[in-house]
Amino acid sequence: MPGLEEQPPFKVLIVGGSYSGLAATLNLIDLCHGRKCRFNLDENEKGPGHTIPVQVTIVDERDGYCM
């Protein structure tokens, strides 16, 4: 069975490109690259250390997508 690094990336859809959508995207990318969350204020905490392949797509109503 292949490891997570050898699998195709997980596909994640973020709906909304405002502050919370972009913050969620940045935190997800940081965690998937093995780093701690960008907005984590705890100096002693380290990230998960392992990487997970992820493909993030952000859609916003300004792109023509309506909910």
N, C-alpha and C positions, 0 to 999 in steps of 0.2 A: 504494500500500500504506500503510495507516494506521500511525502511530507507536505506541509502546507505551502512551502516555498515552491514546490514542483507542480502544484495544482493550478488550474486556471484561476484568475482572480475572482473574488466574490464581487458581484455587481450590486452597488448601493445607489438608490435614487434619493436625492435630497430635494424635497419640494419646497421651494421658497429660497430666494437668494438674498434675503434681508439679513439683519444682524445674527439672528439665531441660526438660520440655515448655514451661513458662512462659518459661524463659530462651531457648529456641529461638524461641519466638513473638516475644518482644521484640526479639531480634537481627534476625530476618527483617523485622519491621515497620520497624525503624530503617534497615536497608539498602534496603528498598523505597522509603523516603521520602528517600533520598539522603544519609542521615547515616551516620557511622561506627557500628560496633557498640557497643552500650551497655556491654559488658564488655571493650572494647579498652582496654588500659592505655597504649598508645603515644600520647603527646600530639601528635606531629607528623603522625600519619596523618589524612587527611581521608576522608570517605565517598566513595562512587562519584559523587555529584553529580547523577545523573539518577534519576528516579522510575520505578517499575514498579507498576502497579495490582495489588493482591493482596487476596484475600478469605480470611481465616484462620478456620478452625473448629477449636475444641479440644473433644475428647471425652475423657471420663475414666470409669473404671469406676463412680464414684459417680453418674454420669448414667444408669446402667442399661445401659451397653454392656459386654459381656463378651467376652473374647478366648479 
